[in-house]
Amino acid sequence: MTPRIVMTIMVRDEADVIASMIDHHREQGVAFFVVTDNGSVDGTTEILQGYADQGILELRHDPVHRKQQSPVVTQMARDAYTLHGADWVLNADADEFWVAKNPEITLAEAFSHIPKSIRSFIVPVVDMTGAPAEAGTGLERLRFRDTRDAAELARIGLRDHSTHDCAHVGDPEVNVVQGNHFVSIASEGAPDPEWEIEVLHLPWRSWDQFRRKVENAGRSYEANPELTPSPNHHGMRDYSHLRAGTLRSLYIARCLSPEEIAGADQNPDLNLESRLQKSGIRVVPDVLFAPETEAEERTLGLLRADAFRLNARLSHTTAELEHTAAELAESRAHAARLQSELDTRTAEREDAHHRLDLTQRELQALRRRFLVRVDSRLRRTSSSGAN
């Protein structure tokens, strides 16, 4: 029996990719979608309404921009079970394409072999990369699985690859953590290797999309004082670059150069992935950068990424030095306290020796007086006996 898969999506201004994403998952066997539109103004709402009119999804509206993803997705995930009878719930972003690792089977076929008894399981996310573009969905362009190591990511201004996702059984009390990376349902195992699931992720499809995404996210965090992202949070770092006017060159630097694309077949960290290049899937055509513009911006981006990396190392070293200085100051303070205690105990010992010396002198004086008295008595006794 094929399980009923329901996908939840919270979306804002993703008109370039949302139709492709929904069409892909319909082909993969997702039965229904619960989608919350977060105040889109680029045509996303109208695209979603078209699917809602076909009975493919339930469209909800939440125009508040305060980065309230966790409570919104949690409610959708619960309703996926209580209202739409989900056996499995996939909480996805608009730039995520869920697939079975085995390219010969669909998502639904894989889930038909995954027992519900495991309750929830981690789903790895693979970032897709390729040439940069001014605009466009990029399904044909972003065709390389990016598994480059941390050093190479640092060279292009990135800290790490995307965090994993999580699939879970339908549950009326599930809680979904901000970012969809974790849920409150404890995992009781993992799928067998032949039925494993993964997510193909398109986080920066074009400059137009990426700029808008960074700006929307940054302003939403600013509007919600209850959320305090780390200074190293990738979205907030990108937002600071956007405000500084340096994000465009960094976006181009993190995409592949023509030389890297030409040599990708010799790079084990850039593997060709063709499952998203399908006929019939709606896309926004790519608008590429002029070659000279791309080359110039890439050079600037790599220099800025290098400066950012050096500044990060300097900050880290400075923090280590400050920590060492604090430890040294604490050690000195501790040594001073020990010295003070030693001085106090030395003084106490000297005082005790002084008192002991006085006592010994007093005892000697008492002994002498006692002997004098004894001698005097003996003499008197001797004198009386003689008489």
Secondary structure as GFF3:
##gff-version 3
##sequence-region A 1 387
A	DSSP	beta_strand	5	11	.	.	.	ID=ss1
A	DSSP	alpha_helix	18	27	.	.	.	ID=ss2
A	DSSP	beta_strand	32	37	.	.	.	ID=ss3
A	DSSP	alpha_helix	44	53	.	.	.	ID=ss4
A	DSSP	beta_strand	57	61	.	.	.	ID=ss5
A	DSSP	alpha_helix	69	82	.	.	.	ID=ss6
A	DSSP	beta_strand	88	92	.	.	.	ID=ss7
A	DSSP	beta_strand	96	100	.	.	.	ID=ss8
A	DSSP	alpha_helix	107	111	.	.	.	ID=ss9
A	DSSP	three_ten_helix	116	118	.	.	.	ID=ss10
A	DSSP	beta_strand	120	123	.	.	.	ID=ss11
A	DSSP	beta_strand	125	129	.	.	.	ID=ss12
A	DSSP	beta_strand	144	146	.	.	.	ID=ss13
A	DSSP	alpha_helix	150	155	.	.	.	ID=ss14
A	DSSP	beta_strand	165	169	.	.	.	ID=ss15
A	DSSP	three_ten_helix	193	195	.	.	.	ID=ss16
A	DSSP	beta_strand	197	201	.	.	.	ID=ss17
A	DSSP	alpha_helix	207	223	.	.	.	ID=ss18
A	DSSP	alpha_helix	234	244	.	.	.	ID=ss19
A	DSSP	alpha_helix	247	254	.	.	.	ID=ss20
A	DSSP	alpha_helix	258	262	.	.	.	ID=ss21
A	DSSP	three_ten_helix	264	266	.	.	.	ID=ss22
A	DSSP	beta_strand	270	272	.	.	.	ID=ss23
A	DSSP	alpha_helix	291	386	.	.	.	ID=ss24
###
